[in-house]
Amino acid sequence: MDRNLLASLVPINAMTPYNLELLAKQTEVETLPKGAQLFAQGDVDDKTVYLLSGEVVLCTNDPQDSKASRHIVGGTHLARYALAQLKPRQYTGLAATPVTILRIDSNLLDHLLSWDQMASYEVTELDAGEDFKCIMRLIQSKIFLRLPVTSIDTLLRRFQTINVKAGQIIIRQGEPGDYYYLIKSGTADVVRKIEKEHKVAIVDQLKEGEGFGECALLANLPRNATVVMVTDGALLRLGRKDFDELLREPLVNWLELEEARVLVKAGACLLDVRLEEEFLHGTIKGSVNLPLHQLRKKIAELDPNRHYIVFCQTGGRSCAAAFLLTKSGFKASALRGGLNALKQSPP
């Protein structure tokens, strides 16, 4: 992506060079034929669209709009601004000629701009530091895109960096939880001891930018797996108190029973994250079973366009599940109190 072209767009032109570089790596030019629809009136999407070349017609069905249609030509002053940026979109965008456009993640753009404006006094000092560069890469991940910028600023200060060696055990199955970890560099295996089968199995591998250790903190349960480093590397860790304040509270959305009923009627999916044996013994009608310990492995099978309402018996496991889903980019909520709180008919 041409950095100079990107830097000519508003408000991207206000970014620091480092954040501009981050955005450029996440941005690709898209070519569309004449007659293609870029977006529709009423859309509520998470993309910011810029016209680079060609001509786009913005049209509306609103009879009170004094300009029922307007034309934007690439390379002009108006094309420096995002097309029909207000959401829901007030216009339908159609390619009047073959066009090239940029479609940028709005959340990433907003976070990078906010970061520049709130922390620009620190960027010059920290830009050369590897810790800063690492955390700025992590800010692009789905978990950080859900956080207030002020929380990200505080995370910079509260994360601790620890160097680790290949073969080193970071957390051990059965032990209490104390820290949440992010992999700054290196890779790690997730190993689980399966009591019934009397064997140990590698169930996942974690790489740079991925986190682990949240389940024990969220559900207040012992560690459900062992994490061991495959390579030398470095980790960022956050203590329980800071984790609760900066990640748990912003990322876990709790629902009361009545709120859950409304969402289910609108198409939300009820996800029971208890064990299969518990599920078969009795659950909420219409729910789907996906045990918490299988969630990481099977998360790719879930529909990214659905809202998931997760529940367990008391709320502990569903809190962890909602966190995992949210940080992976899904829309998820947890039923407060779980099945124990259902004193009325289920949602």
PEGI-V291282 format. One record per pair of residues at least 24 apart in sequence whose C-alpha atoms are under 6 Angstrom apart, sorted by sequence separation. I is the first residue (numbers start at 0). J is the second residue. D is the distance in whole Angstrom. If there is no record, write none. Layout:
{{I/J/D} {I/J/D}}
//
This chain:
{{183/207/6} {306/330/5} {307/331/5} {308/332/5} {309/333/5} {310/334/5} {313/337/4} {182/207/5} {306/331/6} {308/333/6} {312/337/5} {182/208/5} {303/329/6} {311/337/5} {312/338/5} {313/339/6} {182/209/6} {310/337/5} {312/339/6} {50/78/6} {181/209/6} {181/210/4} {180/210/5} {59/90/5} {180/211/5} {49/81/5} {58/90/5} {48/81/5} {49/82/6} {57/90/6} {58/91/5} {179/212/5} {191/224/5} {48/82/6} {57/91/6} {179/213/6} {190/224/6} {57/92/5} {190/225/5} {56/92/6} {189/225/6} {56/93/5} {189/226/5} {55/93/6} {188/226/6} {270/308/6} {271/309/6} {273/311/5} {55/94/5} {176/215/5} {188/227/5} {267/306/5} {268/307/5} {269/308/5} {270/309/5} {271/310/5} {272/311/6} {55/95/5} {176/216/6} {187/227/5} {267/307/6} {269/309/6} {271/311/6} {54/95/5} {187/228/4} {54/96/6} {187/229/5} {43/86/6} {53/96/6} {186/229/6} {43/87/5} {53/97/6} {186/230/6} {42/87/5} {53/98/4} {185/230/6} {41/87/5} {42/88/5} {52/98/5} {175/221/4} {185/231/6} {41/88/5} {52/99/5} {174/221/5} {175/222/6} {185/232/4} {40/88/5} {51/99/5} {173/221/5} {174/222/5} {184/232/5} {40/89/5} {51/100/5} {173/222/5} {184/233/5} {40/90/4} {50/100/5} {172/222/5} {183/233/5} {40/91/4} {49/100/6} {172/223/5} {183/234/5} {39/91/4} {49/101/5} {172/224/4} {182/234/5} {38/91/6} {48/101/6} {172/225/5} {181/234/6} {38/92/5} {48/102/5} {171/225/4} {181/235/5} {37/92/5} {47/102/6} {170/225/5} {180/235/6} {36/92/6} {37/93/6} {46/102/6} {47/103/5} {170/226/5} {180/236/4} {36/93/5} {46/103/5} {169/226/6} {179/236/6} {35/93/6} {46/104/5} {47/105/5} {168/226/6} {169/227/6} {179/237/5} {34/93/6} {35/94/5} {46/105/5} {168/227/4} {178/237/5} {34/94/5} {45/105/5} {167/227/6} {178/238/5} {33/94/5} {166/227/6} {167/228/5} {178/239/6} {33/95/6} {166/228/5} {177/239/6} {33/96/4} {165/228/5} {166/229/6} {33/97/4} {165/229/5} {32/97/4} {165/230/4} {31/97/6} {165/231/5} {31/98/5} {164/231/4} {30/98/6} {163/231/6} {30/99/4} {163/232/5} {9/79/6} {29/99/6} {163/233/6} {8/79/5} {9/80/5} {29/100/5} {137/208/6} {162/233/4} {251/322/6} {28/100/6} {161/233/6} {28/101/5} {161/234/5} {160/234/6} {160/235/5} {159/235/5} {158/235/6} {159/236/5} {158/236/5} {158/237/5} {253/332/6} {254/333/6} {252/332/5} {253/333/5} {254/334/5} {255/335/6} {253/334/6} {254/335/6} {253/335/6} {260/346/4} {150/245/6} {218/315/4} {218/316/5} {217/319/5} {214/319/5} {142/326/4} {141/326/6} {141/327/6} {141/328/6}}
//
